[in-house]
Amino acid sequence: MNLDNKLIFFFSALGAFNSLVLSVYFLFFLKQINKSDYFLGGLLAVLSIRVWKSLFFYFNPELSKAYLQIGLSACFLIGPFLYFYTKSKVSTSKQLDKLFYFQISTLLLIIFGVGFLYPYQQNIALWTKYFYRIIDYQWLAYIIAAAILLKSTLRKIFLKNEKLNYDEVWTISVFFGVFTIWIAYYTANYTSYILGAFSFSFVFYLSGLLLFHRRKKDFVVSVKKEKYADIQINKNEANQFLEKIQFALTEEKIYKNPNLTLPILAKKVNIRPQLLSQLLNDNLNKNFSQFINEYRIEEAKQILKENNNLKIEIIAEKSGFNSNNTFYTAFKKVTGTTPARFINS
């Protein structure tokens, strides 16, 4: 292997290796994993498998056909993981998990069924002429579906008065990274087979640098300046954030945690604390305490309706308050009456 090939192998393998390490981290070692982290971990894993297959085959054309089949099969899952990662970033649909498991289960059945009935080793022409194209176009279809989900975010790139936040920059980076890799593999017949693996490393590190630069800029701005800056949150963006917040509060009922703070909620819905504070103030005309206490009081009212014999301290604790006095004050402020009068009425 000459020096040029060694460098190509090194840089391509470096990106694939780091991607594989990150996928394991996202899937198994992240302390507070959410849906988007899970989908991103799966996406990095299948991309790594595809890239490793390309690397080994390029430098060893006599590689077992079983490895080629595994690499191409992994491509069948890249599009779905990209789509569901994107969907988890822009939507809080309750059907997301069911839809994901249904599609992935169906695709896995297809992968194993086709692989068993038509193994690559005995059906090389079938895989290279037909299955390869089917995989490519299926991958592209999911890329287009992801682009439709990101249309409002993509529009911001061309608008001078709109700015992408950190989360949006990362999502866009992942999308364009996968799209670039697809183009590299799709045009491999006209360029070079190794270009897909090499482009993966390039996109992987370029995205990292872009995110580092963006995050550094975010930290340069002081918290006070960001909180009171005269910047209006885009209506569509605000609605997306509010949907995520509502889902976390109504479905997961995290307001029951008496130690819930604005930074904790912000981390839960993947937005910056300053942006969450601005969102509540500008769009709901409420501060964080008012906003959370309203959910807690609704919980307390429901408990009182179901069992009005419980002690106040138990109701306060079940609703997410850390003291009776705080519960009593918040209840009167929200409802205009006391818990005792509410029971009597």
N, C-alpha and C positions, 0 to 999 in steps of 0.2 A: 504494500500500500504506500503510494507516494505521499509527499507532504501535503499536497492539495486535498487528497482524499482523507488524510488524517484530520485535517482542519475541518472539513465538511462533516465528518463523522463526529468529531468532538463537539462542535457547536450544535448540531442537530440532536445528539444524544443528551447534551446538557439540558436543553429545554424539556425534552421528554422525561428525563429523570426528575427534574424539579417539579414538573407537572404531576407526575405520579406521587411524589412525596406530599404535595399539596392536597391531592385528592384523598389520600389516606388521612391526612390531618382533618380535612373538612368532614369526612364521613365517620371517623372514629375517635378523634381526639379533641375536637372543638367542644368547649365546656357548655356553651349555650347554643346548640345547633338549631337552626330553623329551616323551613322548607327550602328557601333559596340557597342556603349553604349546602344542603343535601343534594340539590339538583346540580349545583356547581361542582361539587365533589364527583358526582357521577359523570358529568360532562368532561372533566379533566381526566378521569380514569379511562373512558373510552377513546378519547383523543390520544392519550399516551399509548394505548394498545395499538392503535392504528399507526402511529409514528414509529414505534419500535419495530413493527412488522415491515414498514417501508425501509427502515435503516438496515435491518438484517438481510432483507432480500436484495437491496441495492449492492451491498458489499459481498453477498453470498448468494448468487442466483440459483445455486443448487439446494437452497433451503427447502425443507419439507413443506409440501403443499398444505399440510395441516395448519401451519403457522399463517400461511396466506389466507386460508379460510377464516381463521380466528380474527385476523386483522380486518378483512372485509366485513365480517359479521359485526365487529365493533362499530363500523361506520354506520350501520343501520340504526344505532342508538344515539349517535351524535346529535342529529336533528331534534329528536324528541326531548333530550335533556336540555338543549339550548332553548327550545320553545317553552318548556315548563319552568326553567330558570327565569326566563323573561317574564312569563305570566305571573310568577310568584312575586316579582318585583313591582309589577304595575297593577296587580289585582289581589283581592283577598277572598276570592270566590270559595264558597264552602265545598263546591264540587271538585276542587282542584285535585285533592288526593285520590278520589275515586276515578277521575278521568285519567290521572297519571298511571295508577296501578292497572287500569283496564288496558290502556294503550301499550304500556311496557310489557304486560303479560302476553298480549296478543303478538307483539313483535318478537318476544322471546320464543313463543311457540313456533312462529314462522322460521326464526333463525335455526332452532334445533330440528324442526321438521325438515326443512330444505337441506340442512347440513347432513342429516341422516339419510335422506332419500337420494340426494344428489351431492355426494362429497366432492370436494374440489379435485382430489387426486384422480378420480375416474371421470370427471366431467369438466375438464379444463376449458373446453370451447364454450360450454354452456355458461360458466362463470364469467369468463372474460368478455363474451359477446353480449350477454343478456343480464345476468345478475349484477354485474358491475355497473351497468347503466341504470338499472332499477334502483340500486342503492344511491347512486349519485343524484337522481331526480327526486327520490324520496327525501334525501338530505336537503336539497334545494327547496322543496315544498315547505319543510319546517322552517327554513331560514326566512322564506317569504312570510309565513304565518307569524314569526317572531317580529319581523319588520312592521307588520300591520299593528301589532300590539305596541310597538315603540314609536308609532307615527308622530304622536304629540311631542315626544322627547327628541326625535330626530329633527322635527321642525325647529326646535330651539337653536340648533346648530347654525341655522341660516338667519336667525333673527337677532339683531344687534341688542335689543332691549331685554332679551331673555338670556338667563345664565343657567348652565347645568350645575346641579349640586353634586357632591361627592358620589352619592349613590348612583346617580344617573350617568356620570362619567364612567364609572366601573361597569355598569350594565352595557353601555354603548361600546366600551372597549371589548368586552366579551363577545358581543354580537359581531362587530366588524372583524375581530380576530378569527372567529369560526368561519365567517364568510370568506375571508382572505385565504384560509387553509383550504376551503372547498374549491375556490378558483384555482389554487395551485395544483390540487389533485386532478381537477377536471381537465385542466390544460396540460397535464403531464405528458401526453402523447406528442405535444408540440414543443415542449421545453425539456424538462428532465424529471425523471421519476422521483429523485431525491428532493426536488424543490418543495414538495409538500411538507416534508419533515423539517427542512431548513427554514421555511416560512413560519412553521409553528414556533420554533425557537425565537425567531425574529419578533413575531407578534407577541409572544409570551413576555419577553423582556421589555419591549416597547410599551406594552400595557402597564407593566410594573413601574417604569419610569414616569409615564403619564400620570398614574395615580399618586405616585410619590410627590410629583410636582404640584398636583392639585391639592393634596392634603397639606403640603407645606404652606401653600398660599392661604388655605383656610385657617391654619393656626397663626399666621402672621396677623390676621385681623383680630383685634381684641374682642373678648366676649361682650363687653359693654357696647362697643361700637356696632357689633353685629346684631345685638338684641334690639337696639333702637334705630337701626339704619332705616332710612326711608325707602325700603324696597318691598314692593307688594308681591306676594306669592301668586304665581299663576293659578287661575281658577281651576283648571284641570288637575294641576299638581296638588292643589289644596284639597280637592275632592278625593284624590287617590290617598293622600295621607289620612284624611278623616275616616275613610273607609277602613284603613288598616287599624286606626286607633279604636274605632267602634267595634271591629272584630275582636281585638285583644280584650276589650272591656266587656262586651256582651257574651262572647262565646267562651273565652278563657277566664273571665271574671277576675282579672288580676287586681282590680280595685279592692278585693278582699284582703290583700296584703297590707297590713297596717304600716309597713315600712316602705311602701311604694313612694318613689320620688320621681320628679320630672326626668332626670337622667336615665332612670331605670326604664320608664315608659318609652323614652326616646330610643333607647337601645333595642327595646322589644320590637318597635316598628321601623327600625333602621333609618332614623333621621337624627339630625344633630339636635341637642337640647335647646340651643338658641332658636332654631327653626321651629321646634315644637312650641316653645313659649310664644313666638311671634304668631304662629298659626292660631293658637287659642285666643290670643288677645285681638288679633285683627279680624278673624273670621267668626269667632264665637263670642267676642267681648267678655271673656272670662279669664281669670287666672287659673293656675293649675289646681289649687286647693278647691276652688268653687266647682270646677269641672268634675273632679274626682268625687267630691262630696255628694254631688247630685246623684251619681250612680250608687254610692253607698246608702244614701237615704232611700232611694227606690228599693234597694235590697232590704233595708230595715222595714219599710212599709209592707213589703210582701211577707216578711217574717211575722210582723204584727197581725196581719190579716189571717195568717195560717195558725198562729199560736200566740194569743195575747197574754198568756200566763207566764211567759218567760221573763226573767229578770232583765232589767235595763242593761246591766253589764254584759250579759250573754248576747243580747241583741246587738249591742255596740261591737262586741268582739266578732260576731258572725258577719257583720256588715263591713268590717275592715277598719273600725276606729280603735285607737290605742288607749282611749280613756272615756269614761262616762261623760265628763264635762264637755269634751270635744264633740261627742255624739249629740248631746243635748243641745248645744249651741248651734251646731250645723243643722239639726233637725228643725229647730224653730226658724232658722234663717231661710231654709229651703221651702218648708211647708207653711210657715206662718203660724204654726201651733206647736204645742208640746206633744211628746209621745203619749202621755196619759190622755189628753183631750182627743188625740187622733184615735186611740182605742175606743173611747166612749162614743165617738161619732160613727 
